[in-house]
Amino acid sequence: MSADAAGSRPTFVDLHTHSTASDGILPPEQVIEAAKRCGLAALALTDHDTIGGVEAARSAGARLGIRVIAGVELSAFFNEHEVHILALHLTQLEALEKRLGELRALRHTRAQKIVDKLNVIGIPLTLDEVLQQSNGGAVGRPHVARALIARGVVHDFHDAFMRYLGGGASAFVAKERLAIEDAIAIAHEAGALAIWAHPGEGGRRDRVEPLVAAGLDGLEIRHPSHSSDDIKRLQALADFFGLVPSGGSDWHGASEGPRRLGIMNVPIEWLERQDEKRASVTSAPSTR
C-alpha cells in the first residue's frame, strides 16, 4: 500500500505507536513485524514515559529493514490543559532514563491511589493485578481497565472509564503535573525533537505560539482523532511558525477501527524534514 509509482521503496511512515513497554498489546518486535507487513519505511516507537522497548524494536528493525525512530510520549500540562509531547529521534537514552524513571514512579503511585479508591467502593482489586497487566511496563489507567475486565467487574474499556477511571468517575485520580516547558526540555536534553501530539481542536495559534517560544519543534498534523479542518489548520500553523510536520496512528495493536497501523499515510518526506531539522539543531550552536 505504500510503494511509490516505480515500486522501488516504501513511501509512508508511522511516527506514533505503542508496545507492551507501556499500554500497547504487542511486544516491540511484533510492532516492527506489523510495520513490515504494512509496507512502512519507518516507525517511531513512542511508549508512555519509557524507552524500554526501543532496543528490541531496533533489533527487529535491523533484521526486517525497517527504520526505527526512538521516541517517548510525555504527558504535561499547559494552562490547565493536558498536552502530550512526542520526543522523537532520541539520542541520549541513558541520560533520559533517569527522568523517565521518576515519571514512571508517579504512574505507580497513581495506580495505587486508583486501586485504593476502588477498594473503598467495594471492588477488591489489588495493585498486583494491575501490574500483571502492565507486564513490567509503564503502568497506566488502561492496565487498571484490563484488570477490571479480567475480574469481570466491567465489560470493556468504555465501561471501565465511564464508571470508574475517566475524569469525574468514582475512582478517578488526576495525574501529577509536569509543566509543558519541562516536557520540552526533557526532549531536548535527550537530543530529540519536541512534537505536540494530537493537538486537535486545541491546536490554535493562541496555544501554539507560547509553545513555540518554549522550544516546540513540531506538530502532529495527521492523527486519527483529527478532522479534515484540524489537519488544514495545523498544517497552516506549522508552515507559519516553521514547525516540522509529524503524524501517526497512535497504534496500540488494534487490527480494526480508526487507529490501525499506518492508516494516516504519513509521507516519508515529513520524516526527512525532521531529519533535516535534527541536523540543523545539532550542527548549530546550542540555543536551547
C-alpha positions as CSV (number, residue, x, y, z in Angstrom):
1,M,0.0,0.0,0.0
2,S,2.9,2.3,0.4
3,A,5.3,1.8,-2.5
4,D,5.9,4.7,-4.9
5,A,5.0,4.6,-8.6
6,A,8.1,2.7,-9.6
7,G,7.6,0.2,-6.7
8,S,11.2,0.9,-5.6
9,R,10.7,1.9,-2.0
10,P,8.0,2.4,0.7
11,T,6.8,6.0,0.9
12,F,4.9,6.1,4.1
13,V,5.9,6.1,7.8
14,D,4.1,5.9,11.2
15,L,5.6,8.2,13.8
16,H,3.3,7.4,16.8
17,T,3.0,3.8,18.1
18,H,2.9,1.9,21.4
19,S,4.0,-1.5,22.6
20,T,3.8,-3.6,25.7
21,A,6.5,-1.4,27.2
22,S,3.6,0.9,28.0
23,D,0.0,0.3,27.1
24,G,0.2,-1.4,23.7
25,I,-0.8,-5.0,23.3
26,L,2.1,-6.3,21.2
27,P,5.8,-6.6,22.2
28,P,8.1,-4.1,20.4
29,E,9.5,-6.7,17.9
30,Q,5.9,-7.6,16.9
31,V,5.1,-3.9,16.3
32,I,8.0,-3.8,13.8
33,E,6.9,-7.0,12.2
34,A,3.4,-5.4,11.7
35,A,5.1,-2.3,10.2
36,K,6.9,-4.7,7.7
37,R,3.5,-6.2,6.8
38,C,2.1,-2.8,6.2
39,G,4.9,-1.8,3.9
40,L,6.1,1.1,6.1
41,A,9.5,2.6,5.5
42,A,9.9,3.6,9.1
43,L,8.2,3.6,12.5
44,A,8.6,5.6,15.7
45,L,8.1,3.7,18.9
46,T,6.7,6.3,21.4
47,D,5.7,4.4,24.6
48,H,4.4,6.4,27.5
49,D,7.2,7.5,29.9
50,T,9.5,4.7,28.9
51,I,12.1,3.7,26.3
52,G,12.1,0.1,27.5
53,G,11.0,-1.2,24.1
54,V,13.4,0.7,21.9
55,E,16.3,-1.8,21.9
56,A,14.1,-4.7,20.9
57,A,12.4,-2.6,18.3
58,R,15.7,-1.5,16.8
59,S,17.0,-5.1,16.6
60,A,13.8,-6.1,14.8
61,G,14.1,-3.1,12.5
62,A,17.6,-4.0,11.6
63,R,16.5,-7.6,10.8
64,L,13.5,-6.6,8.7
65,G,14.8,-3.4,7.0
66,I,12.5,-1.0,8.9
67,R,14.0,2.2,10.2
68,V,13.1,2.6,13.9
69,I,13.0,6.1,15.4
70,A,13.5,6.1,19.2
71,G,10.7,8.1,20.9
72,V,8.7,8.6,24.0
73,E,5.3,10.2,24.8
74,L,5.2,12.6,27.7
75,S,2.1,13.9,29.4
76,A,2.3,17.5,30.5
77,F,0.1,20.5,31.4
78,F,-0.2,23.9,29.8
79,N,-2.6,26.5,31.4
80,E,-4.7,23.7,33.0
81,H,-4.9,21.8,29.7
82,E,-3.2,18.4,29.4
83,V,-0.8,18.3,26.4
84,H,1.1,15.3,25.2
85,I,4.6,15.8,23.8
86,L,6.3,13.2,21.5
87,A,10.0,13.3,21.9
88,L,11.2,11.9,18.6
89,H,14.8,11.0,17.4
90,L,16.1,10.4,20.9
91,T,19.9,10.0,21.1
92,Q,20.8,10.5,24.8
93,L,19.0,7.4,26.1
94,E,21.0,6.9,29.3
95,A,20.5,10.5,30.4
96,L,16.8,10.3,29.6
97,E,16.2,7.1,31.6
98,K,16.6,8.7,35.0
99,R,14.0,11.4,34.2
100,L,11.6,8.7,32.8
101,G,12.1,6.6,35.9
102,E,10.8,9.5,38.0
103,L,7.7,9.8,35.8
104,R,7.1,6.0,36.0
105,A,7.3,6.2,39.8
106,L,4.5,8.8,39.7
107,R,2.5,6.4,37.5
108,H,2.9,3.7,40.0
109,T,1.7,5.9,42.8
110,R,-1.3,7.0,40.8
111,A,-2.2,3.4,40.1
112,Q,-2.1,2.6,43.8
113,K,-4.4,5.5,44.6
114,I,-6.9,4.3,41.9
115,V,-6.8,0.8,43.4
116,D,-7.4,2.3,46.9
117,K,-10.4,4.2,45.6
118,L,-11.8,1.1,44.0
119,N,-11.3,-0.8,47.3
120,V,-13.2,1.9,49.2
121,I,-16.3,1.4,46.9
122,G,-16.2,-2.3,47.3
123,I,-14.1,-3.6,44.4
124,P,-11.3,-5.8,45.8
125,L,-8.8,-5.2,43.1
126,T,-5.1,-5.3,44.0
127,L,-2.2,-3.4,42.7
128,D,-0.5,-6.7,41.8
129,E,-3.4,-7.5,39.4
130,V,-2.8,-4.1,37.7
131,L,0.9,-4.6,37.5
132,Q,0.4,-8.1,36.0
133,Q,-1.5,-6.4,33.1
134,S,1.4,-3.9,32.6
135,N,3.9,-6.8,32.5
136,G,6.7,-4.7,33.8
137,G,6.0,-1.7,31.5
138,A,4.9,1.8,32.5
139,V,1.6,1.4,34.3
140,G,-1.4,3.5,33.4
141,R,-5.2,3.5,33.5
142,P,-5.6,1.1,30.6
143,H,-3.9,-1.6,32.8
144,V,-6.4,-0.9,35.6
145,A,-9.2,-1.2,33.0
146,R,-7.8,-4.6,31.8
147,A,-7.6,-5.8,35.4
148,L,-11.2,-4.8,35.9
149,I,-12.2,-6.6,32.7
150,A,-10.3,-9.7,33.8
151,R,-12.2,-9.7,37.1
152,G,-15.5,-9.4,35.4
153,V,-16.2,-6.0,37.0
154,V,-16.7,-4.3,33.7
155,H,-17.4,-5.4,30.1
156,D,-14.9,-3.3,28.2
157,F,-12.7,-0.3,28.2
158,H,-15.5,2.1,27.7
159,D,-17.4,0.7,30.6
160,A,-14.3,0.9,32.8
161,F,-13.6,4.5,32.0
162,M,-17.2,5.7,32.2
163,R,-17.9,4.0,35.6
164,Y,-14.6,4.2,37.3
165,L,-11.5,5.7,35.6
166,G,-12.5,8.7,33.5
167,G,-12.5,12.3,34.7
168,G,-15.1,12.7,37.4
169,A,-15.7,9.0,37.8
170,S,-15.7,7.3,41.2
171,A,-12.1,6.1,41.1
172,F,-10.5,8.8,39.0
173,V,-7.1,10.2,40.2
174,A,-5.6,13.2,38.5
175,K,-2.0,12.9,37.1
176,E,0.9,14.6,38.8
177,R,1.5,17.7,36.7
178,L,4.6,18.0,34.5
179,A,4.9,21.5,33.1
180,I,4.9,21.7,29.3
181,E,8.2,23.6,29.5
182,D,9.7,20.7,31.4
183,A,8.5,18.1,28.9
184,I,10.0,20.1,26.0
185,A,13.3,20.4,28.0
186,I,13.3,16.7,28.7
187,A,13.0,16.1,24.9
188,H,15.8,18.5,24.1
189,E,18.1,17.2,26.8
190,A,17.7,13.7,25.2
191,G,18.7,15.1,21.8
192,A,15.1,14.8,20.5
193,L,12.6,17.0,18.7
194,A,9.6,18.0,20.8
195,I,6.4,17.4,18.8
196,W,2.9,18.4,20.1
197,A,0.9,15.1,19.9
198,H,-2.7,15.1,18.6
199,P,-3.4,18.8,19.4
200,G,-6.9,18.5,17.7
201,E,-9.2,21.5,18.1
202,G,-6.9,22.8,20.8
203,G,-4.1,23.4,18.2
204,R,-4.8,27.1,17.6
205,R,-2.4,30.0,17.2
206,D,-3.0,31.3,20.8
207,R,-1.8,28.0,22.2
208,V,0.8,27.1,19.7
209,E,2.7,30.4,19.8
210,P,3.7,30.2,23.5
211,L,4.8,26.6,23.0
212,V,7.0,27.7,20.1
213,A,8.5,30.3,22.4
214,A,9.2,27.4,24.9
215,G,11.1,25.5,22.2
216,L,8.4,23.3,20.5
217,D,9.8,21.8,17.2
218,G,6.8,20.4,15.5
219,L,3.1,19.5,15.4
220,E,1.4,16.1,14.9
221,I,-0.8,17.0,12.0
222,R,-2.1,13.6,10.9
223,H,-3.8,11.7,13.8
224,P,-6.9,9.5,13.8
225,S,-8.7,12.0,16.1
226,H,-8.2,14.9,13.8
227,S,-10.9,16.2,11.4
228,S,-10.0,17.5,7.9
229,D,-10.4,21.0,9.3
230,D,-7.9,20.2,12.1
231,I,-5.4,18.9,9.6
232,K,-5.7,22.0,7.4
233,R,-5.4,24.4,10.4
234,L,-2.4,22.5,11.9
235,Q,-0.6,22.4,8.6
236,A,-1.1,26.2,8.2
237,L,0.2,26.8,11.7
238,A,3.3,24.5,11.1
239,D,4.0,26.4,8.0
240,F,3.6,29.8,9.7
241,F,5.8,29.0,12.7
242,G,8.4,26.9,10.8
243,L,7.5,23.7,12.7
244,V,8.2,20.3,11.3
245,P,5.1,18.2,10.5
246,S,4.6,14.7,12.0
247,G,1.8,12.1,12.1
248,G,0.9,8.6,13.1
249,S,-1.8,6.2,14.0
250,D,-1.2,6.2,17.8
251,W,-1.4,2.5,17.3
252,H,-1.8,0.3,20.4
253,G,-2.2,-3.0,18.4
254,A,-5.8,-2.9,17.1
255,S,-6.4,-4.8,13.9
256,E,-9.6,-2.9,13.2
257,G,-11.1,0.5,13.7
258,P,-9.7,4.0,13.1
259,R,-6.3,3.5,14.8
260,R,-4.8,0.8,12.6
261,L,-1.1,0.9,12.0
262,G,-0.1,3.1,9.0
263,I,-3.7,4.3,8.5
264,M,-2.7,8.0,8.4
265,N,-0.5,7.7,5.3
266,V,2.2,9.9,6.7
267,P,4.6,10.7,3.8
268,I,8.3,9.8,4.2
269,E,9.1,13.4,3.2
270,W,7.8,14.5,6.7
271,L,10.4,12.2,8.3
272,E,13.1,13.6,6.0
273,R,12.1,17.2,7.1
274,Q,12.6,16.0,10.7
275,D,16.0,14.6,9.9
276,E,16.9,18.0,8.4
277,K,15.7,19.8,11.5
278,R,17.7,17.5,13.7
279,A,20.8,18.0,11.6
280,S,20.4,21.8,11.8
281,V,19.9,21.7,15.5
282,T,23.0,19.5,16.2
283,S,25.2,21.4,13.9
284,A,24.3,24.9,15.2
285,P,25.5,26.4,18.4
286,S,23.1,25.4,21.2
287,T,20.3,27.9,22.0
288,R,18.1,25.6,23.9
